[in-house]
Amino acid sequence: MRALMGLIKDRHGTYCAQRKVPERLQEAVARVLNSDKPKQVFLKKSLGTKVLKEANVAATYVLADFNRTLASAEALLKERPVISSLTDAQIKRMSERYYALVLGADEEERQEGTGSEPIFQSVAEQLAAAGVEFRTLFKVGELPEAGLSDREVFKREHPKAPVRLALAVQV
């Protein structure tokens, strides 16, 4: 059986997939991979096997990933049109879009809650199960069917107020 193009063996006999990065893409590939190096000359990955047949199978996926990396680097190099100024209509459209996104996020939070109420209830349940006495301003033992709990509403209305679960006293 023949090895696929781009397969090499390391000093331990393990197969690796390797591809040389074209010079014009080396800096872009380093950015795509978030590399500390300014240039990426080679793409190389161990296939974790010393068996040629297994290496050929694994290499097809790794080489496809290399191709995606090179395509992403190529996309970084494409010139994009630069808009030097915006019209009043574009500014208005952008602000309306942003406003719609903010309203949508707010509506979703009001309907679904913030996700913190189950944690609050779980901690309260654990304190009760451990026999720890505690006091809280908020209802314990029930999750709202939909929307925000009283605690979540309080947090929205008073964002800077420190909200503590409870005052716990060990019995």
N, CA and C atoms as an extended XYZ file, in Angstrom:
513
Properties=species:S:1:pos:R:3:atomname:S:1:resname:S:1:resid:I:1 pbc="F F F"
N         0.849       -1.173        0.000 N   MET     1
C         0.000        0.000        0.000 CA  MET     1
C         0.893        1.234        0.000 C   MET     1
N         0.462        2.245       -0.737 N   ARG     2
C         1.230        3.474       -0.847 CA  ARG     2
C         0.690        4.512        0.128 C   ARG     2
N         1.583        5.333        0.595 N   ALA     3
C         1.201        6.411        1.500 CA  ALA     3
C         0.610        7.566        0.702 C   ALA     3
N        -0.406        8.213        1.272 N   LEU     4
C        -0.977        9.394        0.640 CA  LEU     4
C         0.068       10.501        0.584 C   LEU     4
N        -0.097       11.386       -0.371 N   MET     5
C         0.803       12.520       -0.478 CA  MET     5
C         0.645       13.384        0.774 C   MET     5
N         1.728       13.771        1.386 N   GLY     6
C         1.697       14.577        2.587 CA  GLY     6
C         1.882       13.776        3.855 C   GLY     6
N         2.035       12.447        3.725 N   LEU     7
C         2.291       11.617        4.906 CA  LEU     7
C         3.792       11.458        5.086 C   LEU     7
N         4.233       11.644        6.321 N   ILE     8
C         5.635       11.431        6.656 CA  ILE     8
C         5.682       10.665        7.975 C   ILE     8
N         6.857       10.097        8.270 N   LYS     9
C         7.058        9.434        9.557 CA  LYS     9
C         7.948       10.317       10.411 C   LYS     9
N         7.614       10.402       11.708 N   ASP    10
C         8.495       11.143       12.606 CA  ASP    10
C         9.627       10.222       13.067 C   ASP    10
N        10.464       10.691       13.941 N   ARG    11
C        11.633        9.907       14.359 CA  ARG    11
C        11.270        8.655       15.140 C   ARG    11
N        10.021        8.575       15.608 N   HIS    12
C         9.569        7.395       16.352 CA  HIS    12
C         8.824        6.408       15.456 C   HIS    12
N         8.662        6.746       14.189 N   GLY    13
C         7.957        5.876       13.260 CA  GLY    13
C         6.460        6.114       13.191 C   GLY    13
N         5.969        7.149       13.865 N   THR    14
C         4.552        7.492       13.838 CA  THR    14
C         4.287        8.367       12.616 C   THR    14
N         3.180        8.090       11.929 N   TYR    15
C         2.845        8.866       10.740 CA  TYR    15
C         2.273       10.228       11.126 C   TYR    15
N         2.637       11.214       10.310 N   CYS    16
C         2.140       12.577       10.461 CA  CYS    16
C         1.657       13.065        9.106 C   CYS    16
N         0.666       13.919        9.118 N   ALA    17
C         0.239       14.604        7.900 CA  ALA    17
C         0.923       15.965        7.915 C   ALA    17
N         1.439       16.352        6.760 N   GLN    18
C         2.153       17.617        6.684 CA  GLN    18
C         1.872       18.277        5.346 C   GLN    18
N         1.733       19.588        5.382 N   ARG    19
C         1.545       20.345        4.142 CA  ARG    19
C         2.289       21.657        4.272 C   ARG    19
N         3.014       22.016        3.222 N   LYS    20
C         3.716       23.300        3.197 CA  LYS    20
C         2.708       24.386        2.879 C   LYS    20
N         2.785       25.480        3.614 N   VAL    21
C         1.890       26.616        3.403 CA  VAL    21
C         2.524       27.521        2.356 C   VAL    21
N         1.773       27.887        1.317 N   PRO    22
C         2.327       28.814        0.320 CA  PRO    22
C         2.807       30.094        1.010 C   PRO    22
N         3.887       30.656        0.513 N   GLU    23
C         4.508       31.803        1.166 CA  GLU    23
C         3.542       32.968        1.342 C   GLU    23
N         2.682       33.202        0.373 N   ARG    24
C         1.771       34.343        0.462 CA  ARG    24
C         0.711       34.157        1.552 C   ARG    24
N         0.497       32.908        2.009 N   LEU    25
C        -0.513       32.625        3.037 CA  LEU    25
C         0.066       32.399        4.437 C   LEU    25
N         1.389       32.405        4.561 N   GLN    26
C         2.003       32.021        5.834 CA  GLN    26
C         1.595       32.917        7.002 C   GLN    26
N         1.558       34.226        6.789 N   GLU    27
C         1.157       35.123        7.871 CA  GLU    27
C        -0.328       34.966        8.187 C   GLU    27
N        -1.155       34.820        7.150 N   ALA    28
C        -2.598       34.665        7.354 CA  ALA    28
C        -2.914       33.357        8.076 C   ALA    28
N        -2.211       32.278        7.742 N   VAL    29
C        -2.432       30.988        8.410 CA  VAL    29
C        -2.071       31.105        9.890 C   VAL    29
N        -1.001       31.830       10.207 N   ALA    30
C        -0.623       32.029       11.613 CA  ALA    30
C        -1.741       32.754       12.358 C   ALA    30
N        -2.405       33.725       11.700 N   ARG    31
C        -3.519       34.428       12.337 CA  ARG    31
C        -4.727       33.512       12.508 C   ARG    31
N        -5.015       32.692       11.484 N   VAL    32
C        -6.162       31.769       11.559 CA  VAL    32
C        -5.975       30.790       12.716 C   VAL    32
N        -4.747       30.317       12.911 N   LEU    33
C        -4.466       29.332       13.961 CA  LEU    33
C        -4.171       29.970       15.321 C   LEU    33
N        -4.242       31.311       15.393 N   ASN    34
C        -3.904       32.038       16.624 CA  ASN    34
C        -2.531       31.645       17.140 C   ASN    34
N        -1.591       31.547       16.220 N   SER    35
C        -0.234       31.131       16.553 CA  SER    35
C         0.543       32.284       17.157 C   SER    35
N         1.488       31.958       18.024 N   ASP    36
C         2.378       32.979       18.582 CA  ASP    36
C         3.423       33.410       17.556 C   ASP    36
N         3.643       32.543       16.572 N   LYS    37
C         4.632       32.841       15.542 CA  LYS    37
C         4.039       33.803       14.508 C   LYS    37
N         4.877       34.662       13.912 N   PRO    38
C         4.359       35.572       12.881 CA  PRO    38
C         4.028       34.860       11.573 C   PRO    38
N         4.701       33.735       11.311 N   LYS    39
C         4.469       32.972       10.076 CA  LYS    39
C         4.318       31.498       10.398 C   LYS    39
N         3.472       30.822        9.645 N   GLN    40
C         3.295       29.381        9.770 CA  GLN    40
C         3.741       28.772        8.447 C   GLN    40
N         4.917       28.147        8.428 N   VAL    41
C         5.490       27.622        7.185 CA  VAL    41
C         4.893       26.261        6.838 C   VAL    41
N         4.664       25.418        7.843 N   PHE    42
C         4.107       24.086        7.614 CA  PHE    42
C         2.886       23.876        8.493 C   PHE    42
N         1.935       23.095        8.001 N   LEU    43
C         0.843       22.565        8.803 CA  LEU    43
C         1.199       21.104        9.040 C   LEU    43
N         1.250       20.687       10.286 N   LYS    44
C         1.666       19.324       10.595 CA  LYS    44
C         0.861       18.808       11.770 C   LYS    44
N         0.403       17.551       11.653 N   LYS    45
C        -0.349       16.936       12.741 CA  LYS    45
C        -0.050       15.447       12.781 C   LYS    45
N         0.166       14.936       13.992 N   SER    46
C         0.408       13.511       14.162 CA  SER    46
C        -0.890       12.748       13.937 C   SER    46
N        -0.778       11.588       13.313 N   LEU    47
C        -1.944       10.746       13.064 CA  LEU    47
C        -2.087        9.666       14.134 C   LEU    47
N        -1.109        9.577       15.022 N   GLY    48
C        -1.205        8.689       16.165 CA  GLY    48
C        -1.146        7.206       15.838 C   GLY    48
N        -0.568        6.855       14.709 N   THR    49
C        -0.471        5.434       14.357 CA  THR    49
C         0.827        5.175       13.608 C   THR    49
N         1.276        3.921       13.696 N   LYS    50
C         2.450        3.496       12.942 CA  LYS    50
C         2.056        2.574       11.808 C   LYS    50
N         0.745        2.357       11.635 N   VAL    51
C         0.218        1.473       10.593 CA  VAL    51
C        -0.195        2.333        9.396 C   VAL    51
N         0.366        2.017        8.222 N   LEU    52
C         0.139        2.831        7.031 CA  LEU    52
C        -1.337        2.906        6.656 C   LEU    52
N        -2.035        1.797        6.703 N   LYS    53
C        -3.446        1.778        6.313 CA  LYS    53
C        -4.276        2.722        7.204 C   LYS    53
N        -4.051        2.651        8.508 N   GLU    54
C        -4.752        3.535        9.440 CA  GLU    54
C        -4.361        4.992        9.208 C   GLU    54
N        -3.086        5.212        8.897 N   ALA    55
C        -2.602        6.572        8.659 CA  ALA    55
C        -3.259        7.170        7.421 C   ALA    55
N        -3.423        6.372        6.372 N   ASN    56
C        -4.063        6.870        5.150 CA  ASN    56
C        -5.509        7.293        5.428 C   ASN    56
N        -6.214        6.514        6.229 N   VAL    57
C        -7.603        6.847        6.554 CA  VAL    57
C        -7.653        8.130        7.379 C   VAL    57
N        -6.829        8.217        8.407 N   ALA    58
C        -6.830        9.398        9.281 CA  ALA    58
C        -6.356       10.640        8.528 C   ALA    58
N        -5.448       10.457        7.606 N   ALA    59
C        -4.876       11.593        6.876 CA  ALA    59
C        -5.907       12.307        6.024 C   ALA    59
N        -6.880       11.590        5.499 N   THR    60
C        -7.875       12.253        4.652 CA  THR    60
C        -8.610       13.341        5.434 C   THR    60
N        -8.934       13.078        6.699 N   TYR    61
C        -9.631       14.061        7.528 CA  TYR    61
C        -8.704       15.218        7.903 C   TYR    61
N        -7.481       14.890        8.246 N   VAL    62
C        -6.524       15.925        8.643 CA  VAL    62
C        -6.194       16.822        7.456 C   VAL    62
N        -5.990       16.232        6.276 N   LEU    63
C        -5.683       17.036        5.093 CA  LEU    63
C        -6.873       17.911        4.705 C   LEU    63
N        -8.090       17.423        4.910 N   ALA    64
C        -9.272       18.249        4.655 CA  ALA    64
C        -9.308       19.432        5.619 C   ALA    64
N        -8.910       19.201        6.864 N   ASP    65
C        -8.838       20.287        7.845 CA  ASP    65
C        -7.774       21.306        7.438 C   ASP    65
N        -6.641       20.816        6.932 N   PHE    66
C        -5.608       21.717        6.415 CA  PHE    66
C        -6.177       22.575        5.293 C   PHE    66
N        -6.969       21.962        4.407 N   ASN    67
C        -7.568       22.708        3.298 CA  ASN    67
C        -8.501       23.807        3.818 C   ASN    67
N        -9.271       23.493        4.868 N   ARG    68
C       -10.154       24.509        5.457 CA  ARG    68
C        -9.336       25.654        6.051 C   ARG    68
N        -8.229       25.333        6.701 N   THR    69
C        -7.366       26.364        7.279 CA  THR    69
C        -6.803       27.263        6.187 C   THR    69
N        -6.351       26.647        5.096 N   LEU    70
C        -5.808       27.431        3.985 CA  LEU    70
C        -6.898       28.292        3.347 C   LEU    70
N        -8.104       27.776        3.242 N   ALA    71
C        -9.210       28.552        2.672 CA  ALA    71
C        -9.552       29.735        3.574 C   ALA    71
N        -9.520       29.530        4.880 N   SER    72
C        -9.778       30.628        5.816 CA  SER    72
C        -8.695       31.697        5.699 C   SER    72
N        -7.454       31.267        5.535 N   ALA    73
C        -6.356       32.220        5.361 CA  ALA    73
C        -6.514       32.981        4.053 C   ALA    73
N        -6.946       32.285        3.027 N   GLU    74
C        -7.189       32.918        1.724 CA  GLU    74
C        -8.284       33.982        1.860 C   GLU    74
N        -9.311       33.678        2.628 N   ALA    75
C       -10.411       34.623        2.821 CA  ALA    75
C        -9.941       35.873        3.566 C   ALA    75
N        -8.981       35.699        4.480 N   LEU    76
C        -8.448       36.850        5.195 CA  LEU    76
C        -7.730       37.823        4.262 C   LEU    76
N        -7.157       37.275        3.193 N   LEU    77
C        -6.382       38.107        2.276 CA  LEU    77
C        -7.232       38.819        1.233 C   LEU    77
N        -8.476       38.374        1.062 N   LYS    78
C        -9.340       39.007        0.067 CA  LYS    78
C        -9.628       40.441        0.477 C   LYS    78
N        -9.606       41.309       -0.505 N   GLU    79
C        -9.920       42.706       -0.224 CA  GLU    79
C       -11.425       42.853       -0.029 C   GLU    79
N       -11.759       43.592        0.985 N   ARG    80
C       -13.156       43.867        1.253 CA  ARG    80
C       -13.395       45.346        0.990 C   ARG    80
N       -14.542       45.667        0.480 N   PRO    81
C       -14.809       47.091        0.233 CA  PRO    81
C       -14.823       47.867        1.553 C   PRO    81
N       -14.209       49.019        1.527 N   VAL    82
C       -14.147       49.860        2.712 CA  VAL    82
C       -15.131       51.010        2.537 C   VAL    82
N       -15.977       51.175        3.535 N   ILE    83
C       -16.937       52.276        3.506 CA  ILE    83
C       -16.347       53.400        4.340 C   ILE    83
N       -16.070       54.517        3.697 N   SER    84
C       -15.436       55.619        4.410 CA  SER    84
C       -16.449       56.527        5.102 C   SER    84
N       -17.691       56.515        4.641 N   SER    85
C       -18.713       57.324        5.299 CA  SER    85
C       -20.072       56.641        5.146 C   SER    85
N       -20.952       56.946        6.074 N   LEU    86
C       -22.287       56.356        6.068 CA  LEU    86
C       -23.322       57.425        5.761 C   LEU    86
N       -24.347       57.022        5.051 N   THR    87
C       -25.456       57.947        4.788 CA  THR    87
C       -26.378       57.962        6.001 C   THR    87
N       -27.228       58.950        6.075 N   ASP    88
C       -28.197       59.024        7.175 CA  ASP    88
C       -29.112       57.807        7.180 C   ASP    88
N       -29.477       57.314        6.005 N   ALA    89
C       -30.346       56.136        5.907 CA  ALA    89
C       -29.642       54.898        6.463 C   ALA    89
N       -28.345       54.738        6.188 N   GLN    90
C       -27.596       53.597        6.703 CA  GLN    90
C       -27.481       53.669        8.230 C   GLN    90
N       -27.222       54.860        8.728 N   ILE    91
C       -27.114       55.034       10.183 CA  ILE    91
C       -28.443       54.711       10.849 C   ILE    91
N       -29.533       55.190       10.263 N   LYS    92
C       -30.858       54.919       10.820 CA  LYS    92
C       -31.153       53.424       10.800 C   LYS    92
N       -30.832       52.748        9.695 N   ARG    93
C       -31.079       51.316        9.573 CA  ARG    93
C       -30.254       50.537       10.600 C   ARG    93
N       -28.996       50.948       10.806 N   MET    94
C       -28.145       50.272       11.788 CA  MET    94
C       -28.685       50.460       13.204 C   MET    94
N       -29.126       51.674       13.515 N   SER    95
C       -29.649       51.912       14.863 CA  SER    95
C       -30.959       51.159       15.086 C   SER    95
N       -31.804       51.077       14.058 N   GLU    96
C       -33.050       50.314       14.188 CA  GLU    96
C       -32.761       48.833       14.387 C   GLU    96
N       -31.782       48.312       13.683 N   ARG    97
C       -31.410       46.896       13.824 CA  ARG    97
C       -30.901       46.627       15.240 C   ARG    97
N       -30.044       47.502       15.730 N   TYR    98
C       -29.509       47.332       17.077 CA  TYR    98
C       -30.636       47.397       18.111 C   TYR    98
N       -31.525       48.360       17.971 N   TYR    99
C       -32.660       48.508       18.888 CA  TYR    99
C       -33.528       47.254       18.878 C   TYR    99
N       -33.768       46.702       17.685 N   ALA   100
C       -34.571       45.481       17.571 CA  ALA   100
C       -33.883       44.310       18.265 C   ALA   100
N       -32.562       44.211       18.134 N   LEU   101
C       -31.823       43.125       18.801 CA  LEU   101
C       -31.888       43.257       20.319 C   LEU   101
N       -31.735       44.476       20.822 N   VAL   102
C       -31.802       44.701       22.262 CA  VAL   102
C       -33.196       44.369       22.788 C   VAL   102
N       -34.229       44.810       22.075 N   LEU   103
C       -35.605       44.495       22.487 CA  LEU   103
C       -35.858       42.988       22.453 C   LEU   103
N       -35.345       42.319       21.419 N   GLY   104
C       -35.521       40.870       21.311 CA  GLY   104
C       -34.856       40.133       22.461 C   GLY   104
N       -33.636       40.546       22.808 N   ALA   105
C       -32.928       39.909       23.923 CA  ALA   105
C       -33.661       40.148       25.239 C   ALA   105
N       -34.175       41.367       25.421 N   ASP   106
C       -34.922       41.688       26.632 CA  ASP   106
C       -36.196       40.848       26.724 C   ASP   106
N       -36.903       40.732       25.622 N   GLU   107
C       -38.145       39.942       25.607 CA  GLU   107
C       -37.858       38.473       25.913 C   GLU   107
N       -36.783       37.944       25.328 N   GLU   108
C       -36.428       36.538       25.588 CA  GLU   108
C       -36.098       36.334       27.062 C   GLU   108
N       -35.351       37.272       27.658 N   GLU   109
C       -35.011       37.146       29.075 CA  GLU   109
C       -36.259       37.232       29.944 C   GLU   109
N       -37.185       38.101       29.591 N   ARG   110
C       -38.419       38.234       30.371 CA  ARG   110
C       -39.263       36.965       30.294 C   ARG   110
N       -39.245       36.283       29.138 N   GLN   111
C       -40.042       35.064       28.982 CA  GLN   111
C       -39.333       33.834       29.542 C   GLN   111
N       -38.022       33.740       29.328 N   GLU   112
C       -37.277       32.541       29.710 CA  GLU   112
C       -36.589       32.649       31.064 C   GLU   112
N       -36.411       33.869       31.571 N   GLY   113
C       -35.658       34.063       32.805 CA  GLY   113
C       -34.176       34.165       32.494 C   GLY   113
N       -33.385       34.446       33.531 N   THR   114
C       -31.944       34.632       33.330 CA  THR   114
C       -31.168       33.326       33.463 C   THR   114
N       -31.808       32.308       34.003 N   GLY   115
C       -31.118       31.033       34.209 CA  GLY   115
C       -30.483       30.913       35.577 C   GLY   115
N       -30.535       31.975       36.377 N   SER   116
C       -29.906       31.927       37.696 CA  SER   116
C       -30.849       31.414       38.786 C   SER   116
N       -32.147       31.410       38.510 N   GLU   117
C       -33.105       30.991       39.537 CA  GLU   117
C       -32.937       29.519       39.935 C   GLU   117
N       -32.736       28.577       39.000 N   PRO   118
C       -32.521       27.189       39.436 CA  PRO   118
C       -31.315       27.033       40.360 C   PRO   118
N       -30.272       27.824       40.140 N   ILE   119
C       -29.087       27.762       41.008 CA  ILE   119
C       -29.449       28.269       42.406 C   ILE   119
N       -30.150       29.396       42.461 N   PHE   120
C       -30.602       29.954       43.739 CA  PHE   120
C       -31.422       28.919       44.506 C   PHE   120
N       -32.383       28.305       43.818 N   GLN   121
C       -33.252       27.324       44.468 CA  GLN   121
C       -32.457       26.096       44.911 C   GLN   121
N       -31.484       25.682       44.122 N   SER   122
C       -30.665       24.516       44.464 CA  SER   122
C       -29.846       24.780       45.727 C   SER   122
N       -29.253       25.959       45.813 N   VAL   123
C       -28.464       26.292       47.007 CA  VAL   123
C       -29.371       26.352       48.234 C   VAL   123
N       -30.547       26.950       48.089 N   ALA   124
C       -31.490       27.015       49.206 CA  ALA   124
C       -31.901       25.609       49.642 C   ALA   124
N       -32.134       24.739       48.686 N   GLU   125
C       -32.510       23.352       48.981 CA  GLU   125
C       -31.377       22.622       49.714 C   GLU   125
N       -30.147       22.848       49.290 N   GLN   126
C       -29.001       22.205       49.931 CA  GLN   126
C       -28.821       22.704       51.364 C   GLN   126
N       -29.016       24.014       51.564 N   LEU   127
C       -28.929       24.546       52.923 CA  LEU   127
C       -30.000       23.934       53.815 C   LEU   127
N       -31.218       23.833       53.314 N   ALA   128
C       -32.316       23.252       54.086 CA  ALA   128
C       -32.035       21.778       54.385 C   ALA   128
N       -31.538       21.048       53.414 N   ALA   129
C       -31.237       19.625       53.603 CA  ALA   129
C       -30.127       19.417       54.625 C   ALA   129
N       -29.211       20.382       54.708 N   ALA   130
C       -28.106       20.271       55.663 CA  ALA   130
C       -28.514       20.746       57.056 C   ALA   130
N       -29.754       21.236       57.174 N   GLY   131
C       -30.220       21.692       58.475 CA  GLY   131
C       -29.738       23.080       58.841 C   GLY   131
N       -29.316       23.849       57.878 N   VAL   132
C       -28.838       25.205       58.135 CA  VAL   132
C       -30.031       26.160       58.071 C   VAL   132
N       -30.206       26.946       59.142 N   GLU   133
C       -31.274       27.935       59.144 CA  GLU   133
C       -30.831       29.126       58.308 C   GLU   133
N       -31.767       29.663       57.524 N   PHE   134
C       -31.435       30.833       56.710 CA  PHE   134
C       -32.676       31.660       56.465 C   PHE   134
N       -32.448       32.943       56.156 N   ARG   135
C       -33.536       33.850       55.819 CA  ARG   135
C       -33.219       34.439       54.442 C   ARG   135
N       -34.241       34.645       53.666 N   THR   136
C       -34.079       35.280       52.369 CA  THR   136
C       -35.304       36.126       52.073 C   THR   136
N       -35.131       37.134       51.250 N   LEU   137
C       -36.246       38.004       50.873 CA  LEU   137
C       -37.119       37.376       49.801 C   LEU   137
N       -36.645       36.297       49.213 N   PHE   138
C       -37.310       35.748       48.038 CA  PHE   138
C       -37.896       34.372       48.323 C   PHE   138
N       -38.866       33.976       47.504 N   LYS   139
C       -39.534       32.684       47.645 CA  LYS   139
C       -38.536       31.550       47.424 C   LYS   139
N       -38.660       30.538       48.271 N   VAL   140
C       -37.808       29.359       48.153 CA  VAL   140
C       -38.695       28.160       47.906 C   VAL   140
N       -38.272       27.303       47.020 N   GLY   141
C       -38.983       26.054       46.806 CA  GLY   141
C       -39.793       25.983       45.539 C   GLY   141
N       -39.872       27.045       44.779 N   GLU   142
C       -40.649       26.972       43.545 CA  GLU   142
C       -39.988       27.820       42.462 C   GLU   142
N       -39.972       27.265       41.294 N   LEU   143
C       -39.491       27.990       40.125 CA  LEU   143
C       -40.681       28.596       39.408 C   LEU   143
N       -40.522       29.766       38.823 N   PRO   144
C       -41.648       30.330       38.079 CA  PRO   144
C       -41.926       29.483       36.837 C   PRO   144
N       -43.204       29.402       36.469 N   GLU   145
C       -43.555       28.625       35.272 CA  GLU   145
C       -42.931       29.234       34.032 C   GLU   145
N       -42.914       30.533       33.981 N   ALA   146
C       -42.303       31.237       32.849 CA  ALA   146
C       -41.889       32.615       33.326 C   ALA   146
N       -40.940       33.174       32.656 N   GLY   147
C       -40.532       34.534       32.956 CA  GLY   147
C       -39.580       34.636       34.117 C   GLY   147
N       -39.479       35.858       34.624 N   LEU   148
C       -38.536       36.157       35.690 CA  LEU   148
C       -39.146       35.891       37.053 C   LEU   148
N       -38.322       35.424       37.982 N   SER   149
C       -38.761       35.270       39.366 CA  SER   149
C       -38.713       36.637       40.038 C   SER   149
N       -39.266       36.732       41.249 N   ASP   150
C       -39.214       37.987       42.001 CA  ASP   150
C       -37.765       38.423       42.223 C   ASP   150
N       -36.889       37.459       42.489 N   ARG   151
C       -35.475       37.758       42.724 CA  ARG   151
C       -34.830       38.330       41.463 C   ARG   151
N       -35.138       37.732       40.305 N   GLU   152
C       -34.560       38.211       39.050 CA  GLU   152
C       -35.084       39.598       38.685 C   GLU   152
N       -36.347       39.857       38.973 N   VAL   153
C       -36.908       41.191       38.736 CA  VAL   153
C       -36.203       42.206       39.627 C   VAL   153
N       -36.006       41.841       40.905 N   PHE   154
C       -35.306       42.730       41.840 CA  PHE   154
C       -33.900       43.046       41.331 C   PHE   154
N       -33.211       42.031       40.851 N   LYS   155
C       -31.852       42.237       40.342 CA  LYS   155
C       -31.835       43.165       39.135 C   LYS   155
N       -32.863       43.081       38.283 N   ARG   156
C       -32.929       43.970       37.116 CA  ARG   156
C       -33.203       45.401       37.541 C   ARG   156
N       -34.078       45.582       38.524 N   GLU   157
C       -34.448       46.920       38.971 CA  GLU   157
C       -33.358       47.574       39.821 C   GLU   157
N       -32.564       46.748       40.502 N   HIS   158
C       -31.502       47.260       41.376 CA  HIS   158
C       -30.178       46.573       40.996 C   HIS   158
N       -29.613       46.921       39.858 N   PRO   159
C       -28.427       46.187       39.388 CA  PRO   159
C       -27.202       46.337       40.285 C   PRO   159
N       -27.100       47.408       41.041 N   LYS   160
C       -25.914       47.614       41.883 CA  LYS   160
C       -26.112       47.100       43.303 C   LYS   160
N       -27.344       46.722       43.640 N   ALA   161
C       -27.617       46.251       44.999 CA  ALA   161
C       -27.022       44.864       45.191 C   ALA   161
N       -26.290       44.663       46.294 N   PRO   162
C       -25.766       43.316       46.549 CA  PRO   162
C       -26.910       42.386       46.939 C   PRO   162
N       -27.070       41.326       46.197 N   VAL   163
C       -28.135       40.367       46.482 CA  VAL   163
C       -27.478       39.103       47.020 C   VAL   163
N       -27.812       38.777       48.245 N   ARG   164
C       -27.265       37.569       48.856 CA  ARG   164
C       -28.362       36.517       48.894 C   ARG   164
N       -27.965       35.283       48.799 N   LEU   165
C       -28.946       34.199       48.848 CA  LEU   165
C       -29.709       34.255       50.154 C   LEU   165
N       -28.968       34.302       51.237 N   ALA   166
C       -29.631       34.238       52.540 CA  ALA   166
C       -28.611       34.540       53.600 C   ALA   166
N       -29.121       34.756       54.752 N   LEU   167
C       -28.279       34.872       55.911 CA  LEU   167
C       -28.338       33.501       56.591 C   LEU   167
N       -27.257       32.752       56.561 N   ALA   168
C       -27.279       31.378       57.062 CA  ALA   168
C       -26.621       31.317       58.432 C   ALA   168
N       -27.211       30.502       59.285 N   VAL   169
C       -26.681       30.310       60.628 CA  VAL   169
C       -26.557       28.802       60.838 C   VAL   169
N       -25.379       28.314       61.176 N   GLN   170
C       -25.176       26.896       61.423 CA  GLN   170
C       -25.830       26.520       62.732 C   GLN   170
N       -26.626       25.446       62.703 N   VAL   171
C       -27.342       25.005       63.892 CA  VAL   171
C       -26.479       24.068       64.692 C   VAL   171
